[in-house]
Amino acid sequence: MTTPTLDRPVQLLGCALALLVTDPTAWAGRPLPDLVVPLFALAAACYAAAPLAARPVATGYRWFARLARHRNTAFAVLCIVLAATDPPPAWLAAVDAVLLLTYLLAVDAVAAGPPGLRLLRRPVTLLAAYGGTAAVLAAALLPTTPLGPSARLFAALALAAAGGAVAVASGVRGRRG
């Protein structure tokens, strides 16, 4: 008897994510050629959304070999780009953010094996992940007209600070272990 895997549920989650980031609420008003993007996103999800649990051993250094090795990351980036090119309504942006975070957590848990699955059983971990996503989403949905041209500067500084905090946290954790 084989043990059940989470590959198929994670792939279905990726398919749902791929379709929702293309804003299905606007499909009715689009011409037929514009529906190629959701079909492309769905095809990409069918190939790339399944978790890659094998170690990323280099089988080649051409772009397609590297893309195959990092297809989960490329799929997540594709979903973010699709959601950003045509900003969805606020409720759909919240659904997209929750689906993307759930997909990323599931892919990481499957790739890490039992330790990764145990990490998802910790309520504090999930609360921190979803709370951080909610905070970023709330900041992204705030109106920026009162701030004027300085809104982009504040956003860039916030991103730089968050990146710096992640880099410092990664460096400290790497030296301890």
CORZITA-V392287 format. One record per residue. PHI is phi in radians with two decimals (none if undefined). Layout:
BEGIN
phi->PHI
phi->PHI
END
This chain:
BEGIN
phi->none
phi->-1.62
phi->-1.42
phi->-1.21
phi->-1.95
phi->-1.72
phi->-1.04
phi->-1.15
phi->-1.06
phi->-1.18
phi->-1.14
phi->-1.14
phi->-1.08
phi->-1.13
phi->-1.12
phi->-1.10
phi->-1.07
phi->-1.08
phi->-1.29
phi->-1.30
phi->-1.29
phi->-1.57
phi->1.01
phi->-1.13
phi->-1.20
phi->-1.77
phi->-1.09
phi->-1.11
phi->-1.58
phi->-1.61
phi->-1.23
phi->-1.00
phi->-1.10
phi->-1.27
phi->-1.41
phi->-1.18
phi->-1.11
phi->-1.09
phi->-1.17
phi->-1.11
phi->-1.11
phi->-1.17
phi->-1.12
phi->-1.10
phi->-1.16
phi->-1.08
phi->-1.52
phi->-1.74
phi->-1.38
phi->-1.11
phi->-1.14
phi->-1.74
phi->-1.60
phi->-1.28
phi->-1.13
phi->-1.32
phi->-1.42
phi->-1.28
phi->-1.71
phi->-3.12
phi->-2.00
phi->-1.33
phi->-1.08
phi->-1.26
phi->-1.23
phi->-1.19
phi->-1.12
phi->-1.13
phi->-1.22
phi->-2.04
phi->-1.18
phi->-1.14
phi->-1.16
phi->-1.09
phi->-1.14
phi->-1.09
phi->-1.14
phi->-1.04
phi->-1.11
phi->-1.14
phi->-1.12
phi->-1.10
phi->-1.20
phi->-1.41
phi->-1.25
phi->-2.28
phi->-0.96
phi->-1.39
phi->-1.06
phi->-1.02
phi->-1.14
phi->-1.28
phi->-1.11
phi->-1.16
phi->-1.11
phi->-1.05
phi->-1.12
phi->-1.16
phi->-1.12
phi->-1.11
phi->-1.13
phi->-1.09
phi->-1.08
phi->-1.11
phi->-1.12
phi->-1.17
phi->-1.11
phi->-1.13
phi->-1.16
phi->-1.18
phi->-1.17
phi->-1.44
phi->1.43
phi->-0.97
phi->-1.10
phi->-1.20
phi->-1.18
phi->-1.14
phi->-1.10
phi->-1.27
phi->-1.49
phi->-1.52
phi->-1.10
phi->-1.15
phi->-1.09
phi->-1.16
phi->-1.09
phi->-1.14
phi->-1.14
phi->-1.27
phi->-1.16
phi->-1.12
phi->-1.12
phi->-1.11
phi->-1.15
phi->-1.17
phi->-1.14
phi->-1.09
phi->-1.15
phi->-1.24
phi->-1.58
phi->-1.15
phi->-1.22
phi->-1.88
phi->-1.08
phi->-1.14
phi->-1.42
phi->1.17
phi->-1.19
phi->-1.36
phi->-1.07
phi->-1.18
phi->-1.11
phi->-1.08
phi->-1.12
phi->-1.12
phi->-1.15
phi->-1.12
phi->-1.13
phi->-1.12
phi->-1.13
phi->-1.13
phi->-1.10
phi->-1.12
phi->-1.13
phi->-1.14
phi->-1.12
phi->-1.15
phi->-1.11
phi->-1.18
phi->-1.16
phi->-1.17
phi->-1.15
phi->-1.19
phi->-1.33
phi->-1.27
phi->-1.57
END
